[in-house]
Amino acid sequence: MDYNANSIRAKLLRKKILQLIAENYVLSASLISHTLLLSYATVLRHLRVLEDEGVVELYKEGRTLYAKIKENNKQIQILNSELQGFKKPQVTTTLNKNEMADTKIEKG
């Protein structure tokens, strides 16, 4: 498959959109637009591509368009949310002046 800068940028943008939807279960297209600072038309175009790929489901309530992860992809969404609990904890240590004097910092 041949990739160019635009196709890579589009894939990264769709990944961001999917992450937003997965974190919130369902989002309106306008909220995605405001969150990612993109035009509504751009978000709509990418949502349609994701819908065609079978990843998201789009539906309207009144004049508002909503996107959610498609039912068959909910297992992935659940797994991703469970994996969030396994993030590496950040370890911070406090050194006193004597310990700092004994510590050598190696430059790479």
C-alpha positions as CSV (number, residue, x, y, z in Angstrom):
1,M,0.0,0.0,0.0
2,D,1.3,3.4,-1.0
3,Y,1.3,6.1,1.8
4,N,1.7,9.8,1.4
5,A,1.7,12.6,4.0
6,N,-2.0,13.2,3.6
7,S,-3.0,9.6,4.1
8,I,-0.8,9.3,7.2
9,R,-2.2,12.5,8.6
10,A,-5.8,11.2,8.0
11,K,-5.0,7.9,9.7
12,L,-3.6,9.7,12.8
13,L,-6.6,12.0,12.9
14,R,-9.0,9.0,12.7
15,K,-7.1,7.4,15.5
16,K,-7.6,10.6,17.7
17,I,-11.3,10.6,16.9
18,L,-11.6,6.9,17.8
19,Q,-9.7,7.5,21.1
20,L,-12.1,10.3,22.0
21,I,-15.2,8.2,21.2
22,A,-13.8,5.2,23.1
23,E,-13.1,7.3,26.2
24,N,-16.5,8.8,26.2
25,Y,-18.6,5.9,24.7
26,V,-20.6,8.3,22.5
27,L,-19.9,11.8,21.2
28,S,-21.6,14.3,19.0
29,A,-19.7,15.2,15.8
30,S,-19.8,18.9,16.9
31,L,-18.1,18.0,20.2
32,I,-15.4,16.1,18.4
33,S,-15.0,19.1,16.1
34,H,-14.6,21.5,19.1
35,T,-12.3,19.2,21.0
36,L,-9.9,18.5,18.2
37,L,-10.2,22.1,16.8
38,L,-11.3,20.9,13.4
39,S,-14.1,22.0,11.1
40,Y,-17.3,20.1,11.4
41,A,-17.0,19.0,7.7
42,T,-13.6,17.5,8.3
43,V,-14.8,15.5,11.3
44,L,-17.9,14.4,9.4
45,R,-15.7,13.2,6.5
46,H,-13.5,11.1,8.8
47,L,-16.5,9.7,10.7
48,R,-18.0,8.6,7.4
49,V,-14.8,6.8,6.6
50,L,-14.8,5.1,10.0
51,E,-18.4,4.1,9.5
52,D,-17.6,2.6,6.1
53,E,-14.8,0.6,7.7
54,G,-17.3,-0.8,10.2
55,V,-15.6,0.7,13.2
56,V,-18.1,3.3,14.4
57,E,-21.9,3.7,14.2
58,L,-23.4,7.0,13.3
59,Y,-26.9,8.0,14.3
60,K,-29.0,11.2,14.5
61,E,-31.1,12.5,17.3
62,G,-32.9,15.6,16.0
63,R,-30.3,17.6,14.2
64,T,-27.4,16.2,16.2
65,L,-25.1,13.5,14.7
66,Y,-23.6,11.1,17.2
67,A,-20.8,8.6,16.8
68,K,-20.2,5.5,19.0
69,I,-18.0,2.4,18.8
70,K,-19.9,-0.3,16.9
71,E,-21.2,-3.2,18.9
72,N,-18.7,-5.7,17.6
73,N,-15.8,-3.4,18.5
74,K,-17.0,-2.9,22.1
75,Q,-14.8,-5.8,23.2
76,I,-11.8,-3.8,22.0
77,Q,-13.1,-0.8,23.8
78,I,-13.5,-2.7,27.1
79,L,-10.1,-4.2,26.8
80,N,-8.5,-0.8,26.2
81,S,-10.2,0.7,29.2
82,E,-9.0,-2.2,31.4
83,L,-5.5,-1.8,30.1
84,Q,-5.5,1.8,31.2
85,G,-5.3,0.6,34.8
86,F,-1.9,-1.0,34.0
87,K,-0.1,2.1,33.1
88,K,3.4,2.3,34.6
89,P,3.3,4.4,37.8
90,Q,5.7,7.3,37.9
91,V,8.2,7.0,40.6
92,T,9.6,10.1,42.2
93,T,12.3,10.2,44.8
94,T,13.6,13.0,46.9
95,L,17.3,13.2,47.6
96,N,18.8,15.2,50.3
97,K,22.0,17.3,49.7
98,N,24.4,14.6,50.8
99,E,22.8,12.0,48.5
100,M,22.8,14.5,45.6
101,A,26.5,15.1,46.1
102,D,27.2,11.3,46.0
103,T,25.1,10.8,42.8
104,K,26.9,11.2,39.5
105,I,24.9,12.1,36.4
106,E,26.2,10.4,33.3
107,K,25.6,12.2,30.0
108,G,24.7,10.0,27.1
